């Protein structure tokens, strides 16, 4: 009864909001919104027939159903389904059938990729005498019905090599470069040692990369209760946080070098690809060279408790009940990792709705389907929401509606191992995607009630407009709820390695914050390799079971979204992004804001450059001038966009091409797979975006010559985009 009531309330809000909409022009609405300062007033950009579009949206919003979302999630999470497994293939077949039921042209696309499963994973304490720990112990709590399935994979790190190491242990906090620098200041030598670091703050692959750079023999990554365990609140099953035996699995592949199959950077790893076209795994820059494995805090506690040496810096102190020391020793550990590496088949599911007037302009939307174990939150809350978005569009199809642009839905596989399925498909369809209008991503759709989004600056206002059109289970709209929860909160969630916490706030804070896209999810190939404007949306909350056995249907039903109304909300948000972009007359891109944000990035880089180089700081004026020109060209073309020309094809082509003009043909220094001049994952952050990466990373290296050269490269990319916009007459 509670579920039914919530669903009816949600639908009532949809209808009342739609009936209240003023269907004046976007330009007039924008003016009116500024006057009244009413955030709930709807703005809808780029449509001639606003009333007609709103009627279509009304029909769509009435379709996504929390009860069906619950059934999707129950089916998708009934068994562990790691990428490449028979259970993973079964989820592909389920999704494909739902796509077909909705009327989508559907295919299951196979790729052959290099991946590891764990064969033998052991971590044993060998000193001091009398102390024993033999891990990883099996994850277990009282009263979880899913934890004892024999198909639950042993905790391990994807893309770790096999290896044996036995050495004294050193504690290195989060494993960031600054943490290793601090150890050096304390005269603690990590060379030849096994380094133990805690999860959080940066991508786990960065921890492995920095430890490898500094000469460590191996790495153990554990989950500290201060970050996502009992320090945050009650642990599962009493509360949503990580229990003592919970382990975070995850890939440590060096995705900041390139994502996807480790043997085929830049080309699709199709089943027919000859081995002669692949690089050897031994030569792949994506694969780490030292053994790395995860542990629970129950297993890590005796290692940390018996470390000697200096007391750790106080900010390194976790929540285990003893003072943390850095070592080395007397804790000594033996790691024995035997990985089963093979070329394995993975399955992307791709569904299409052909466009009528612009079939070559694709609107692509995707979510990954594979999980380390059950993956209720990550990623199948997103899969369930995507299926309900597809359900809504399918209902429109059956009523006779067809989109102007071709819609493509992707259910990506092997994201967890390194964004593999989406990357291979993107590389496979690079020519088709050269005219794509947008890519919309959803990974963790629901871990709680707090909506958030990231995107390219061209689409940040578009996301806000969508949020003003979708009702919230909290009452009002998603935008209104978002605005209430978007105030800075220093005591809020600590950064975790999930979709929810990937992106920093955007640089221009004149509205609800839309973050910048770094990496760690499936938008990476679309934006940073191919230049397709992209977004990523999520709804976050207290979520401590990330990548563990306990991210299952029971946890989700108890703590994530008991009535599945936030699943419904996210289905509506995701579907509305697709619906509007597929039907809009003039693409709703905002290059004026893009220029403004880049000017903020450049100002920060100049200040950092002064600190690093002093009086020899390079001249930033070529890039600054180019960014100002982009802002000006963006403002001028925005006026043309608002006039809604009768034949908008040339205008839309210019808008699409301007983003592609920001690609650097030769790629970033030492990372040629990444082509985008404005956004890339950081080499030492992994998930978080590094803005104007060529310039900022050159400054970080203290390389004056490269900084000067990368300023010129950035200025050239910005000027290319300006030229594209200015050539439209």
C-alpha positions in Angstrom: 0.0 0.0 0.0 2.9 2.4 0.8 4.4 1.7 -2.6 1.2 2.2 -4.4 0.5 5.5 -2.6 4.0 6.8 -3.4 3.6 5.9 -7.0 0.3 7.6 -7.3 1.6 10.7 -5.6 4.6 10.8 -8.0 2.2 10.6 -11.0 -0.1 13.3 -9.6 2.9 15.6 -9.3 3.9 14.9 -12.9 0.4 15.8 -14.2 0.0 18.9 -12.1 3.4 20.2 -13.0 2.8 19.6 -16.7 -0.6 21.3 -16.6 1.0 24.4 -15.0 3.6 24.9 -17.7 3.6 28.2 -19.6 4.3 27.3 -23.2 5.9 30.5 -24.3 9.2 30.7 -26.2 12.4 29.7 -24.5 13.7 33.2 -24.8 10.7 34.7 -23.0 10.8 32.0 -20.4 14.4 32.7 -19.7 13.6 36.4 -19.3 10.7 35.6 -17.0 12.6 33.2 -14.8 15.3 35.9 -14.2 12.5 38.4 -13.2 10.7 36.1 -10.8 13.6 34.1 -9.6 11.3 31.1 -9.3 13.5 28.0 -9.8 10.5 25.7 -10.5 9.5 27.7 -13.6 10.1 25.5 -16.6 12.5 26.5 -19.4 12.6 24.3 -22.5 15.3 25.3 -25.0 15.5 24.6 -28.7 11.9 23.6 -29.6 9.6 25.4 -32.0 6.5 23.5 -30.8 7.0 23.6 -27.1 3.4 22.6 -26.3 3.7 19.6 -28.5 6.9 18.5 -26.9 5.4 18.9 -23.4 2.5 16.7 -24.4 5.0 14.0 -25.5 6.9 14.4 -22.2 3.7 14.1 -20.2 3.0 10.8 -21.8 6.6 9.6 -21.2 6.7 10.7 -17.5 3.6 8.7 -16.7 5.2 5.4 -17.8 8.2 4.5 -15.6 6.9 2.2 -12.8 8.6 1.6 -9.4 7.1 -1.9 -9.3 8.7 -2.8 -12.6 12.0 -1.3 -11.6 11.9 -3.5 -8.5 11.3 -6.5 -10.6 14.1 -5.6 -13.0 16.5 -5.2 -10.1 15.4 -8.5 -8.5 16.1 -10.4 -11.7 19.4 -8.7 -12.5 20.8 -9.3 -9.0 19.5 -12.8 -8.4 23.0 -14.2 -9.0 26.6 -12.9 -9.0 27.4 -11.8 -12.6 31.0 -10.8 -13.0 31.8 -9.8 -16.6 32.4 -12.8 -18.9 30.5 -15.3 -16.7 27.4 -17.3 -17.8 25.4 -15.3 -15.3 26.6 -12.1 -17.0 25.4 -13.4 -20.3 22.0 -14.2 -18.8 21.6 -10.5 -17.7 22.5 -9.5 -21.3 19.7 -11.7 -22.6 17.3 -10.3 -20.1 18.1 -6.7 -21.1 18.0 -7.5 -24.8 14.5 -9.0 -24.4 13.3 -5.9 -22.6 14.7 -3.7 -25.3 12.9 -5.8 -27.9 9.7 -5.7 -26.0 9.8 -1.9 -26.1 10.3 -2.0 -29.9 14.0 -1.3 -30.2 16.1 -2.9 -32.9 18.4 -4.9 -30.6 21.6 -6.9 -30.9 24.1 -8.4 -28.5 27.6 -7.4 -29.6 30.5 -9.6 -28.5 34.1 -8.5 -27.8 37.1 -10.6 -27.0 39.1 -9.0 -24.2 42.0 -9.7 -21.8 40.8 -10.1 -18.2 41.7 -11.9 -15.1 39.7 -14.0 -12.6 41.3 -15.0 -9.2 42.7 -18.5 -9.1 44.5 -18.3 -5.7 44.5 -15.2 -3.5 46.3 -15.5 -0.1 47.6 -12.9 2.3 49.3 -14.3 5.5 51.1 -12.5 8.3 54.5 -14.1 8.9 55.7 -11.8 11.7 55.7 -10.8 14.5 55.7 -14.3 16.2 52.4 -15.3 17.7 50.3 -13.1 15.5 48.2 -14.8 12.8 46.1 -13.5 10.0 45.2 -15.6 6.9 43.1 -13.6 4.4 41.0 -12.8 2.7 38.4 -14.3 5.0 34.9 -14.8 3.5 32.6 -11.9 3.7 29.9 -12.6 6.3 27.3 -10.9 8.4 24.2 -12.2 10.2 21.0 -12.6 8.2 22.0 -11.8 4.6 20.4 -14.3 2.2 22.9 -13.8 -0.7 26.3 -14.0 0.9 26.9 -17.7 0.8 26.4 -18.3 -2.9 29.4 -20.3 -4.1 29.6 -18.1 -7.2 30.6 -15.0 -5.1 34.1 -14.2 -6.4 37.0 -14.2 -4.0 38.0 -10.6 -3.2 40.7 -9.5 -5.7 41.8 -6.6 -7.8 41.1 -6.8 -11.5 44.2 -6.3 -13.7 46.7 -7.1 -10.9 49.5 -9.4 -12.1 50.1 -12.8 -10.5 53.0 -12.6 -8.0 54.5 -13.6 -4.7 56.0 -11.1 -2.3 57.0 -11.4 1.3 58.3 -8.3 3.1 57.9 -5.9 6.0 54.8 -3.7 5.8 54.7 0.1 5.5 51.5 2.1 6.0 51.0 4.9 3.4 47.6 6.4 4.2 45.6 6.8 0.9 48.6 6.0 -1.3 48.7 9.5 -3.0 52.1 11.0 -4.1 52.0 13.4 -1.2 51.6 10.4 1.2 54.7 8.7 -0.2 56.6 12.1 0.0 55.6 12.3 3.7 57.1 8.8 4.3 60.3 10.0 2.7 60.4 12.9 5.1 60.0 10.5 7.9 63.0 8.5 6.6 60.7 5.5 5.8 61.9 3.6 2.7 59.2 1.8 0.8 61.5 0.1 -1.6 61.1 -3.7 -1.5 58.3 -3.3 1.1 54.7 -4.3 1.0 52.7 -1.1 1.2 49.2 -1.1 2.9 47.0 1.8 1.9 43.4 2.6 2.6 40.6 3.0 0.0 39.3 6.5 -0.8 40.4 9.9 -2.0 41.8 8.6 -5.3 41.4 5.8 -7.8 42.8 2.4 -6.6 44.9 2.1 -9.7 46.6 5.3 -8.8 47.6 3.8 -5.4 49.2 0.9 -7.3 50.8 3.2 -9.8 52.5 5.4 -7.3 53.6 2.4 -5.1 55.1 0.9 -8.3 56.9 4.1 -9.1 58.4 4.3 -5.6 59.7 0.7 -5.7 57.3 -1.2 -3.5 57.1 -5.0 -3.8 53.4 -5.2 -3.5 50.3 -3.4 -2.3 47.4 -4.2 0.0 44.4 -1.9 -0.2 41.9 -2.1 2.7 38.7 -0.4 3.7 39.1 1.7 6.9 36.0 2.0 9.0 36.6 5.8 9.2 35.9 6.1 5.5 32.9 3.8 5.0 32.5 1.6 8.0 31.2 1.9 11.6 32.8 5.4 12.1 30.2 6.7 9.6 27.2 5.0 11.2 25.8 1.5 11.9 27.3 -1.2 9.8 25.3 -3.6 7.7 23.0 -5.4 8.4 21.9 -2.9 11.1 22.8 0.1 9.0 24.1 0.9 5.5 27.9 1.1 6.2 30.6 -1.5 5.5 30.8 -4.4 8.0 34.1 -5.7 9.3 34.4 -8.5 6.7 33.3 -6.4 3.7 35.9 -6.1 0.9 36.0 -3.6 -1.9 37.0 -5.4 -5.1 37.9 -3.3 -8.1 40.2 -2.9 -11.1 43.6 -1.4 -10.7 44.2 -1.1 -14.4 45.9 2.2 -15.4 42.8 3.6 -17.0 44.5 7.1 -16.9 46.8 5.7 -19.6 43.9 4.3 -21.6 40.7 2.4 -20.8 39.2 -0.7 -22.5 40.9 -3.9 -23.5 44.5 -3.8 -22.4 45.7 -5.3 -25.7 43.9 -3.0 -28.2 44.3 0.7 -27.3 42.5 2.7 -30.0 41.0 -0.2 -31.9 38.0 -2.5 -31.2 38.7 -5.9 -29.7 36.3 -7.8 -32.0 36.2 -11.6 -31.9 37.7 -11.6 -35.5 40.6 -9.3 -34.6 43.9 -11.2 -35.3 46.4 -11.4 -32.5 48.9 -9.7 -34.7 46.8 -6.5 -34.3 47.1 -6.7 -30.5 49.9 -5.6 -28.2 51.3 -8.1 -25.8 49.9 -7.9 -22.2 53.5 -7.6 -21.1 53.9 -4.4 -23.1 50.5 -2.9 -22.2 50.8 0.5 -20.4 47.5 -0.2 -18.7 48.7 -3.2 -16.7 50.4 -2.9 -13.3 53.7 -4.6 -12.7 53.4 -5.4 -8.9 50.9 -7.6 -7.2 47.9 -5.8 -5.6 45.0 -7.2 -3.6 42.2 -5.9 -1.3 41.4 -6.8 2.3 38.6 -6.0 4.8 39.3 -4.0 7.9 38.9 -7.2 9.9 41.8 -8.7 8.0 43.9 -5.5 7.9 43.6 -4.7 11.6 46.3 -7.1 12.9 48.7 -5.9 10.2 48.2 -2.3 11.2 48.1 -2.9 14.9 51.5 -4.5 14.9 53.3 -1.9 12.9 56.2 -0.1 14.6 58.2 2.9 13.5 56.9 6.5 13.9 53.3 7.2 14.8 51.5 8.2 11.6 50.7 11.8 11.0 47.4 12.4 12.8 45.4 13.0 9.7 46.4 9.5 8.6 44.7 8.0 11.7 41.8 5.8 10.8 39.1 4.4 13.1 40.5 1.1 14.2 41.0 1.1 18.0 44.8 1.7 18.2 47.3 4.3 17.2 48.4 3.9 13.6 52.2 3.7 12.9 53.9 3.7 9.6 56.4 0.9 10.0 58.4 -0.6 8.4 57.6 -3.8 10.3 57.6 -5.6 12.6 54.4 -6.7 10.7 55.5 -8.8 7.9 53.2 -10.2 5.2 53.4 -12.8 2.5 51.2 -12.2 -0.6 50.5 -15.1 -3.0 48.4 -14.1 -6.0 47.7 -16.4 -8.9 45.5 -14.8 -11.5 43.7 -16.6 -14.3 44.3 -14.3 -17.3 42.5 -15.3 -20.5 40.8 -13.7 -23.5 37.2 -13.8 -22.5 34.0 -12.9 -24.3 31.9 -10.0 -23.1 28.4 -8.9 -24.2 27.2 -5.4 -24.9 23.5 -5.0 -25.6 22.6 -2.3 -28.1 19.1 -1.1 -28.9 18.2 1.5 -31.5 15.2 3.6 -32.4 15.8 5.0 -35.9 15.5 8.8 -36.3 13.2 10.2 -39.0 14.7 13.5 -40.1 18.3 13.2 -38.8 19.0 9.5 -38.6 22.8 10.0 -38.7 22.8 12.2 -35.5 22.9 9.6 -32.7 21.8 10.3 -29.2 23.5 7.6 -27.1 22.6 6.6 -23.6 24.2 3.9 -21.5 24.7 2.1 -18.3 27.0 -0.9 -17.5 25.5 -4.2 -16.4 28.3 -6.3 -15.1 29.1 -6.3 -11.3 31.8 -7.6 -9.1 29.2 -9.6 -7.2 25.5 -8.8 -7.2 25.8 -5.1 -7.9 22.4 -3.9 -6.7 23.5 -0.2 -6.4 26.5 -0.4 -8.7 25.5 -0.8 -11.5 22.1 -2.4 -11.6 20.1 0.4 -10.0 21.1 2.1 -13.2 20.2 -0.8 -15.4 16.7 -1.0 -13.8 16.2 2.7 -14.3 17.4 2.5 -17.9 15.0 -0.3 -18.6 12.1 1.8 -17.3 13.3 4.8 -19.4 13.3 2.4 -22.4 9.8 1.2 -21.3 8.6 4.9 -21.4 10.1 5.5 -24.9 8.6 2.2 -26.1 5.2 3.3 -25.0 5.6 6.5 -27.1 6.7 4.4 -30.1 3.6 2.3 -29.8 1.5 5.5 -29.8 3.0 6.5 -33.1 5.8 8.9 -31.9 9.2 8.6 -33.6 12.3 10.7 -32.8 14.0 13.1 -35.2 17.5 11.7 -34.2 18.4 8.0 -33.9 18.4 6.9 -30.2 20.9 4.3 -29.2 20.8 2.6 -25.7 23.9 0.6 -24.6 24.0 -1.9 -21.8 27.8 -2.1 -21.5 29.7 -5.1 -20.2 33.1 -5.3 -18.3 33.0 -1.7 -17.1 34.3 -2.8 -13.8 37.4 -4.3 -15.3 38.3 -1.0 -17.0 35.4 0.6 -19.0 35.9 -2.2 -21.5 32.5 -2.8 -23.2 31.8 0.9 -23.8 35.3 1.7 -24.9 35.4 -1.2 -27.4 32.0 -0.3 -28.8 33.0 3.4 -29.0 36.2 2.6 -30.9 34.2 0.2 -33.1 31.7 3.0 -34.0 34.0 6.0 -34.1 32.8 7.1 -37.6 29.1 6.8 -36.6 29.8 8.8 -33.4 31.4 11.7 -35.3 28.0 13.3 -35.7 26.5 12.1 -32.4 24.6 14.8 -30.5 25.3 13.6 -27.0 26.1 10.7 -24.7 24.1 10.3 -21.5 25.6 8.1 -18.8 24.1 6.5 -15.7 26.2 4.2 -13.5 25.1 4.2 -9.9 21.5 5.5 -10.4 20.4 5.2 -6.8 22.3 4.8 -3.6 20.0 7.3 -1.8 18.0 10.5 -2.2 20.5 13.1 -3.2 20.6 13.9 -6.9 23.8 15.0 -8.5 25.1 15.4 -12.0 28.3 16.1 -14.0 28.7 17.1 -17.6 30.5 19.1 -20.3 29.8 22.8 -19.9 27.7 22.8 -23.1 25.2 20.5 -21.4 25.2 21.8 -17.8 22.2 24.1 -18.3 20.4 21.3 -20.2 20.7 19.0 -17.2 19.2 21.8 -15.0 16.3 22.3 -17.4 15.6 18.5 -17.4 15.7 18.6 -13.5 13.0 21.3 -13.6 10.8 19.1 -15.7 10.9 15.9 -13.6 9.0 15.6 -10.3 10.8 14.5 -7.1 9.4 12.0 -4.6 10.2 14.6 -2.0 7.6 17.0 -3.6 8.2 19.6 -6.2 10.8 18.9 -8.9 14.2 17.2 -8.9 15.7 20.7 -9.4 14.1 22.0 -6.2 15.2 19.0 -4.1 18.7 19.3 -5.7 19.0 22.9 -4.8 18.2 22.2 -1.2 20.9 19.6 -0.9 23.6 21.3 -3.0 24.9 23.6 -0.3 28.5 22.9 0.8 28.7 20.4 3.6 32.1 19.9 5.2 30.8 17.0 7.2 29.3 15.3 4.2 30.3 12.1 2.5 34.1 11.5 2.1 35.2 10.9 -1.5 34.7 7.3 -2.5 35.5 5.6 -5.7 31.9 5.5 -7.1 30.0 7.4 -9.7 28.5 9.5 -7.0 31.7 11.1 -5.9 33.8 11.2 -9.1 33.5 14.9 -10.0 34.4 18.1 -8.3 32.0 21.0 -8.4 31.9 23.0 -11.6 34.0 26.2 -11.7 31.2 28.6 -12.3 28.8 28.4 -9.3 25.9 30.5 -10.4 23.3 27.7 -9.9 23.1 24.1 -8.6 26.5 22.6 -9.1 27.1 20.4 -12.1 30.5 18.7 -11.9 33.2 18.1 -14.4 33.7 14.7 -16.0 36.9 12.9 -15.1 36.8 9.1 -15.6 35.7 5.9 -14.0 32.6 5.4 -16.0 31.4 4.8 -19.5 31.3 8.4 -20.8 35.1 8.3 -21.0 35.4 7.0 -24.6 32.6 9.2 -25.9 33.9 12.5 -24.5 37.6 12.2 -24.0 38.5 10.1 -27.0 35.7 11.0 -29.5 34.6 14.5 -28.4 30.9 13.7 -27.9 29.2 16.1 -25.3 28.3 14.0 -22.3 26.6 13.9 -18.9 26.5 11.6 -15.9 23.7 11.5 -13.4 23.3 9.8 -10.0 21.4 9.8 -6.7 23.6 9.3 -3.7 23.3 8.5 0.0 24.8 6.5 2.8 26.4 3.7 0.9 29.2 1.6 2.5 28.9 -1.7 0.7 30.5 -0.6 -2.6 32.0 -3.5 -4.6 31.3 -6.0 -1.8 29.1 -9.1 -1.6 26.6 -7.0 0.4 25.7 -4.7 -2.5 22.7 -6.9 -3.0 19.0 -6.7 -3.3 18.5 -7.0 0.5 20.7 -4.0 1.2 19.0 -2.0 -1.6 15.5 -2.8 -0.4 16.4 -1.9 3.2 18.6 1.1 2.7 18.8 2.3 -0.9 15.3 2.9 -2.1 12.7 0.7 -0.4 9.8 1.9 -2.5 11.8 2.3 -5.7 10.5 5.8 -6.2 14.0 7.2 -6.7 14.5 4.5 -9.3 11.4 6.0 -11.0 12.8 9.5 -10.6 16.1 8.5 -12.3 14.3 6.6 -15.1 12.4 9.9 -15.8 15.6 12.0 -15.6 17.5 9.6 -17.9 14.7 9.2 -20.3 14.0 12.9 -20.5 17.6 13.6 -21.4 17.3 11.2 -24.3 13.8 12.3 -25.3 14.6 16.0 -25.5 17.9 15.6 -27.2 16.4 13.3 -29.8 13.6 15.7 -30.7 15.0 19.1 -30.2 15.1 21.4 -33.2 18.2 23.3 -32.3 20.8 21.6 -30.1 20.7 23.2 -26.6 24.5 23.6 -26.3 26.0 26.5 -24.3 29.4 27.6 -25.5 29.3 30.9 -23.7 29.4 29.0 -20.4 32.1 26.8 -21.8 34.4 29.8 -22.4 33.6 31.2 -19.0 34.6 27.9 -17.3 37.8 27.6 -19.2 38.8 31.1 -18.2 38.4 30.0 -14.6 40.5 27.0 -15.2 43.2 29.1 -16.8 43.2 31.6 -13.9 43.8 28.7 -11.5 46.5 27.3 -13.7 48.3 30.7 -13.9 48.3 30.9 -10.1 49.7 27.4 -9.8 52.3 28.3 -12.5 53.5 31.3 -10.6 53.9 29.2 -7.4 55.8 26.6 -9.4 58.0 28.7 -11.8 58.1 32.1 -10.1 59.4 34.9 -12.4 59.8 32.4 -15.3 56.1 31.6 -15.4 55.1 31.1 -19.1 52.8 33.5 -20.9 49.2 32.3 -20.7 47.7 35.1 -22.8 47.3 33.0 -26.0 45.1 30.6 -24.2 43.3 33.3 -22.2 42.6 35.3 -25.4 41.3 32.2 -27.2 39.0 31.3 -24.2 37.6 34.8 -24.3 36.9 34.5 -28.0 35.1 31.2 -27.3 33.0 32.9 -24.7 32.2 35.7 -27.1 31.5 33.4 -30.1 29.4 31.2 -27.8 27.3 34.2 -26.7 26.7 35.2 -30.4 25.7 31.8 -31.5 23.5 31.4 -28.5 21.4 34.3 -29.8 21.2 32.5 -33.2 20.1 29.3 -31.4 17.3 31.2 -29.6 16.0 32.4 -32.9 15.3 28.8 -34.0 16.1 29.1 -37.7 13.7 27.3 -40.0 16.5 25.1 -41.4 18.7 24.4 -38.4 20.9 21.6 -39.9 24.0 23.9 -40.6 23.7 25.4 -37.1 23.5 22.1 -35.4 26.4 20.8 -37.4 28.5 23.8 -36.2 27.5 23.2 -32.6 28.5 19.5 -32.8 31.8 20.2 -34.6 32.9 22.8 -32.1 33.2 20.2 -29.3 35.2 17.9 -31.7 37.4 20.9 -32.5 38.6 20.7 -28.9 40.2 17.3 -29.5 44.0 17.3 -29.8 44.9 15.1 -32.9 48.1 13.8 -31.3 46.5 13.3 -27.9 47.9 14.3 -24.5 51.6 14.0 -23.7 52.4 10.4 -22.8 48.7 9.5 -23.0 47.8 9.7 -26.7 44.5 7.8 -26.3 43.1 10.9 -24.5 42.4 13.6 -27.1 40.3 16.2 -25.2 42.1 19.5 -24.5 39.8 20.4 -21.6 39.0 17.2 -19.6 40.9 14.0 -18.8 41.2 11.8 -15.7 44.2 12.8 -13.6 47.2 10.6 -13.8 47.5 10.9 -10.0 43.7 11.1 -9.2 42.2 8.7 -11.7 38.5 9.5 -11.3 38.6 13.2 -10.6 38.8 15.4 -13.7 42.0 17.3 -14.4 40.9 20.4 -16.4 43.1 21.7 -19.2 45.2 18.5 -18.5 48.1 19.2 -20.8 48.8 22.5 -19.1 48.1 21.5 -15.5 50.1 18.2 -15.7 53.1 20.0 -17.2 53.0 22.5 -14.3 52.8 19.6 -11.8 55.9 18.1 -13.4 57.7 21.4 -13.1 58.4 21.2 -16.9 58.5 24.8 -18.1 59.2 23.9 -21.7 56.2 21.5 -21.9 53.9 24.0 -20.1 54.7 26.6 -22.7 54.1 24.1 -25.5 50.8 22.8 -24.0 49.5 26.4 -23.6 50.0 26.7 -27.3 48.3 23.4 -28.0 45.3 24.5 -25.8 45.1 27.9 -27.5 45.1 26.2 -30.9 42.2 23.8 -29.8 40.2 26.8 -28.5 40.8 28.8 -31.6 39.6 25.8 -33.8 36.3 25.7 -31.8 36.0 29.5 -32.2 36.5 29.3 -35.9 33.8 26.6 -36.3 31.3 28.8 -34.4 32.2 31.9 -36.3 31.9 30.3 -39.7 28.2 29.7 -39.2 26.4 32.6 -40.8 
